């Protein structure tokens, strides 16, 4: 069983940066694709970014391209989301997720989820 724990969220002004971390425990996720999703109040959980198990393939939703970077350190069993040039519309609870197989933008394909970390961007 895989347990995921997010950290690094907080309150930041527009234009600022945050780095989210997702630490996995229970078993190695070095062969798992990993994704970041977010959910703002009253909205559906939406895809943000994902990365293949080797880190060679990444996908981003259009609204974060050029601002966010997903990366992973398999030796540390950790995935990161570097968020730069943050905007108020990035405000949400951010979740990391894991799945076997190829990386995908589809949230229903992810088997394991963390509890989320709140990111609030003030204008």
N, C-alpha and C positions, 0 to 999 in steps of 0.2 A: 504494500500500500504506500502511496506517495502522499506526503503532507507538504503543503506549500504555505509559506509565510511571507507576506509582503511587508516592506518597511520603506521609510524615506519620504512619505507624504508629509504635507504640511500646508501652511499658508504662505503665499509668495505674491509679490506684486507683478502686474503684467510686465512682460519683458524679461522676467527672471527665469531661473533654472532650478530644476530639482532632479535628483537621481533616485529612482525607485530601485529597490532590490527585491528579489524573490528567492528565498532560500528554501531548498527542498530537503526533506528528511524522510527517513523510512527506507528509501532505496535510492540508488543513483538514477538521475534523470539524464545521464549523458547520451542515452539512445532515444530520448523523447524530444519531440518538437515542443516548443514552448511558445505561449502567446500572452499578450497583454490585452485586456479588454477594459472598458470603463462604462460606468452607469451614472448618469445624472438623475436627480430626482424627477420622477414622473416619466422617465424614458426607458426604452429597452437597453439592455446591455449591448454595447457595440464593440466591434473589433477595432483595435488600435495598431498592433504590430505582432508579428510572429517571426520565429527563427527556427531553422532546421536543426537537427541534433548536432550536426557538425559545425553549425554556424555559418555555413557557406551560402545559405539562401535566406533572405529576409523579405518580408512584405509589410507594407504600411498602408493605412487608410490615407486617402488623399489629403485630408485636412491636417495631417501631422508630417507629411513628407517634407524633408529639409529642415525640420525642427526637432524631431525625436529620432533617437537611435537605439535600437535593441541590440544587445550583445549577451554573450554568455561565457561563463568560466566553468567548464565541466569539472575541473579539478576541485572547485569549491562548491559544486552542485548549486550554482547560483546563476540567475538571469537578471539582467539589468535593463532599465529603460531610462536613458538620459533624455531629459525634456528641456529644451531651450526655447527661448522666445515665447514663453507661455502667454496664453491669452485667457481672458475670463471664460470663454466658451470651453476651455479645457477642464474647467471645474467639474469634478466627478469623483466617485469612488473607483479606484483602479484595482483590477484583479489580475493576478497571473493564473495561468492554466497550463496543463501538461497533457500530452497525448502521445501515444505510440504512432509510429509511422511518419508520413510526410507532414510538413507544416501546412496549415490551412487557416483561412480567415473565418471559417464557420464555427461558431461557438458551440453548437450542439455536438461537434466531433471531439471536444475536449473532455477527458474523463475526470481530471482532478483540478480542483479549484482552491485558491486561497480565500481568506476572509475579506481581503480588500484593505486598501489604505486610502484615506481621504486626501485629495488634492484640491486646494481652494486657491484660485487666482483672483486677486482683487484688481479692480480697474483704477 
